């Protein structure tokens, strides 16, 4: 063995207050690493558990699992930007935005699996066994939003009208745009889908909002004294891709399967999907101040 390499290993473990010899002895007994163990392939391939006998339900499950993994990739990048402390260079920020745009493009293009890859008749049967579950209940989607922009930007125009001058965090979350998918403000009734979702995740959303206050992606960007045109373009591109193009693609797919002769079928979670999914209704923008002279819905 190379003596210098051995010396470096000794220094590494000594710096940790550990005995280097113990770790070297451990290598004698450790199994060689394999791809299937490292990637946990066998476990990964057992995570698809259809509720019906329809073959395309497996496609449906795997697609959504891929979506959740993609969202995890995006959160992984945003977390690094939220923790960023050096604003002397745009290099890291720009590269992370490029990755976020690339992952969002994956979300958009992968929707073809849903749009073109499911049997129409089978989907409209097996989806009924999924009630009251809904993709609306994706917590990672909400975590990403809350790390990308101050929470007030996730309250649409109608919600803003209902807020007091100095709203509390609880009041803001009572009026956040996504509650419109399960809360009827005329009757005061909340769907089971929304109730279950908030019971499991609402406190974690509030905690995340508190810990990222002043450090969201938008607020981190504002710490650059003179952001370049390229950086501004990347910010707008991510905002548009994620908050306009992706919802539009989702809506297009929903229309194919949930609209019959002009009449909308009910979503499994009971949400008014045709209205709720449209970006004009959600009015979601992570970086609204960048759109003063443009319209995010029309930007190309």
N, C-alpha and C positions, 0 to 999 in steps of 0.2 A: 504493500500500500504506500502511496505517496506520503512521505513524512510531513510535508507542508499541509496536506489535506487533513491528516490525522491531528496535527497541531491546531488547525482551525476548528475542528470538531471539539477538541478538548476545551478550547477557549469559549466556544459557544455554550457548552453545558456548565462550565465553571462560572460564567457570567450569570447563569440562571440559579447558581447555588446548588447545582446538581453534580452527581458523580458521573463523569463521562464513561467510565468503565461499565456502569450498569446499562447504559443505553447501547453501547457497543455489543455487550453480551446479549442484549435483547434481539439484536439483528440476527444472531445465530438461530433463533427459534421462530422468527417472524416468517409467515408465508409470503411468497412472491405475490405482488399485486396483479390482479387481472382486471380487464376492462369491465366484465360483468359485475364484479364486486364493487369496483370504484363508482360506477354509474348506478349501481343498485338496479340493474336491468330486470332481474327476476321479480323484485318487489314492484317496480314500476308497471310491469306488464300484467300484474294481478289487480290493479286498481280500477279496472273497468267492470262494473257490476250492474248490468242491465236489469230493469224491472219488468221487462216484457220479453216475448220471444221474437220480436221484430229485429232483423239483422242490422238495420240502419241505426238502431238506438246506440249500438257500440260506436259507430261513426260520430254520432251526436255527443257522446260522453268524451271520447278522445279529443274531439275538437275543443270542447270547453276546458279540458285539462291542459291542452296546449296553450289556450288563451291565458289561463291562470299562471302557467309557467312564464309566459311572455310578460305578463304584468309583474311577476316577481323580478324578472330581469330589469324592468324599467324602474321599479322601486329600488333595486340595488344601485342603480346609477344615480337616482335622485337623492338617495340617502347620502351619497358622497358629496353631492353639491350642497346639500343642507349643512353638512359639517365643514365645508370649505372655509378656510380662514385667510388664504392668500389671494388677494385681488389685484396683484401687480401684473398678472398675465391672464390673458383670455384663453390660453391654449387648452387647459383642462376643461374649462366651462364649455368651450365650443365643441370639444371632442365628445363630452358627455351628451350634449344636445344632439350631435350627429347620431349617437347611438340611440337616443330616445326616439328620434325621427325614424330611424331604421326599424326599431322594434314596433313602432306604431304602424309603419307600412306593412309589417308582417301581420298585424292584427287586421288591417284592411284587406289585404290580398287573401289572407287565409279564410275569409268569409265565403269564398267561392266553394269551400268544402260544404258549407251549409246551403248556399244558394243553389248550387248545381249538383251537390252530392248526396241528397236525400230523396228517397221515394216520397212523392207528395202524399199519397194515400196512407202509407205506413206512418209517416211522421205525424199526420193529423190524428192517428189513433194512439201511437205510443206516448205522444206528448201529454195526453190526458192522464196518464198514470203518474206524471210528474207533479201534478197539482198538490200543494200550493207553492212548490219550489219555483224560483224565478232567477234568471241571470241578474236581475236587479239586486239580488242578495250577494253579489260579489264584493266582499269587503276590501279586497286588494284594489279594486277600482276606486273605492272611496279613500283609501290610504294614499293612493297616488295623487288624487285631487287635492287632498288636504296638505300634502307636502309641496305641491306645486304652486299654490296661491293662498293668500289670506282667506280665511273662511267666509268673510263677507262677500267675496267675489263668487261664492257658490249659492248666493241668494239671488233669484231672478227679480225682475222689475216688480212683479206683483208681490213677491215676498218682501221686497224692500219697503213697499208701502205699509206693510203691517208692522214693521219694526219701530220700536221707540227710538228716541234720539241717542241714547246710550244703551244699546241692547246687551243683555247678559249673554254668556255663551249658550245657556240653555235656550234662550229666546231665539238666538240665531239658528240653532239646530232644529228648533220647532218649525222654522220657516225655510230651511235649506231646500234647494230645488228638488232633490231626489225624493223627498217625502210626498211630492205630488203623485208619485206612482202608487201610493197606498193609503193616502189620507184624503178623505172627502171633506173639504172645508164647509160645505153646505150642510151636511148631516152630522159632522163631527165624528164620523165613524172611521176607524183605522182597520185596514185589512189584516188578516192573520199573518200574511207574508211580511208586511212591514213590522208588525208587533214582534214576531219571532226574530227578525233581523236586528231590530233595535235592542231587544233584550240581550242578544249575544254580543253585539259589537258597539253599541252607542257610546258606552263609557270609554272604550279604547279610542274611538274617534275624537272624543273630547280631550282625552289625555294627550293624543298626538298633536292636536291643535295647540294645546298649551305649550308643549315642549318645542314645537317648531316655530312658535311666534317670533317674528323678526328674522327668521332664517329660512322661510320658504324659498322655493326656486325663484319666484318673482322678486322677493326682497333681497336675495343674494345677488341677483342680476343688477339691482339698483345700486349696489355698492361699487360698481365700476364707474369711475368718474367720467370717462369718455368711451363708452362702448362702441366698438366698430360697427360699420354697416353690416358686415358679415354676421356678427354676433346677434344683432337685432333681427336680421333675416332668419337666423336659425330659431330664435325665440318665437317669431311669428309663424314660422313653418310648423314647429311642434304644436303650437296652440291650434292652428288651423287643422292640421292632420288629425289631432286627437279629439278636438271638440266639434268639428264639423264633418270631415270626411268619414271618420269611423262611425259616428251616429247615423249618417246618411246611408252608409253601406248596411248597417244593422237594420235600418228602417226598410230598405229595399228588400232585404231577405224576409223580414216579417210580413211585408205586403204580399210576397209570393205565396206564403203558406197560411197566412191568417186573414186574407181578404178573399171573400167568395161572392162574386157577382155584385161587387160594390159594397158588400156588407162585411164589417169587421168581426172576426171571431174573437172570443175572449182569450186573453193570454192566461197561461197557467197560474201566474201570480195575481190575476185579476186587474192588472193595471190598464189604464186607457192607452195602450201601446201606440196607437196611430198618432195621437197627439203628443204623448210623453216622449217618444223617441226622437221627434223632430228637433234639430238643433235650434230652430227659431223659437220653439217652446221652452227648451231647457235654458237657452240664453247663457250658456256656460262659456266663459273665457278665462283662461288663467292669467292673461296679461292684458286686461282691457285698455290700459293707458297707452299701449303700443298701437291702438287702432283708432286714434283720434280723428285721422283724416281718411280712414278706410273702413270698410265693412268686413268683418271677419267671415261672414257668410258668403261673400262674393270674391274674396281674395283667392288668387290662383298662384 
